[in-house]
Amino acid sequence: GYCELEIEEIKCIGEALKANKELTQLNLEGNELRNEGAEIIAKLLKTSILLEDLNLRANTIKNQGAELLSEVLRTNRQLTKLDLSGNMIRNISAICGTLKVNKKLVELNMDNNKICYEGAKSIGKLLKTNMSFKELDLSFNDIGNQGAKFVGKALKNNRPVSYTHLTLPTICSV
């Protein structure tokens, strides 16, 4: 990670990975992929047969890139772990909408993004319908007390889920 790859280099990696049908884990942490790189990775996910673990931490991915990735996750049933932490994603409604349909993903790391109360509402609605999560990290976001309450209520009603790791922001006077 942290190679700060150029778009052409990311395209080359994407093409090489399309030929690799046995890849199960891909770590592109800290490579400034931005939305353009997220689009390339989304195309890769359309063709990847076995990719289970995708780390896109710290890549300056914004809402548009997250939306592109979420479109692919509607049909990709292999990915079980997605790390989008340390990006600039504020609107996670597309990702949450996708994960209402795709229940294969069990680990989602969204820490240190720009998620606010509206994002917490989307997560809360997701948790009411998707009982498959084992790990969810929303730390270092700005969901506030009301957002934390919304997620907390959803978790209370989501009894079949066995969270092995759940991290919410530090909340005062909940």
Salt bridges, closest charged atoms under 4 A:
GLU8 OE2 - LYS11 NZ 3.56
GLU15 OE2 - LYS18 NZ 3.25
GLU36 OE1 - ARG34 NE 3.84
ASP83 OD2 - ARG57 NE 3.52
GLU107 OE1 - LYS81 NZ 3.71
ASP111 OD2 - ARG57 NH2 3.72
GLU118 OE1 - LYS121 NZ 3.99
